[in-house]
Amino acid sequence: QVQLVESGGGLVQAGGSLRLSCAASGSIVRILTMGWYRQAPGKQRELVASIVSDSSTNYADSVKGRFTISRDNAKNTVYLQMNSLKPDDTAVYYCKCLVVGPFNYWGQGTQVTVSS
């Protein structure tokens, strides 16, 4: 089993910044991919950004140029730096971890609210 603990969400004004963190712990053999998803009220969960073990990244078009995903392999931690936040970024943000197996694990989610 792998546990994911997210932190860093909160309330921010439009144009502001937040940094999310997600730390993985437990029976980790090897993490393949870590990523952030978000789900706004009444909408489907969507990919925000992902990063694989070789540090290649993938971003949703809506966040390119504003968000940056990074990881610390030694700490099994992934970060999401969010700049120039917009009200449309308001959602619950979930961390996902894909490990050798393969198995997917999800965090409990952290609320990000951007006021206009």
Residue, then its C-alpha position, 0 to 999 in steps of 0.5 A: q500500500v502507498q499513502l499520499v498526503e497532500s498539502g498547500g491548498g487554500l484561498v487566494q485572489a486571482g493573480g496569486s500563487l499557491r504551491l501544492s505538495c504531495a508526499a508518498s509513503g508506504s510500500i513503494v517499490r518504484i514510482l513511475t509517474m506522479g501527477w495532479y488532477r482537479q475536479a470542479p463542482g459539476k465537472q469531471r476530474e481532469l489531468v492538470a500536470s504529470i511528471v515521469s521518472d525521467s522528469s519529462t512533463n505533461y500539462a493541460d493546455s489551460v495551465k501551460g505557462r502558469f503551472t510547473i510540476s516538479r518532483d523530488n525522487a529522494k523524498n517521493t514528493v511531487y510539487l505543483q507551483m501554480n502562478s497567475l491563478k484564475p477563478d477557473d482554477t478553483a477545484v479540489y486538486y488530487c495527487k496521483c501516483l503510478v507505481v510498478g505493478p502497475f498500481n494507481y494511488w490517489g490522495q485525499g484531495t486539497q481545495v484550491t479556491v481562487s477569488s475574483 
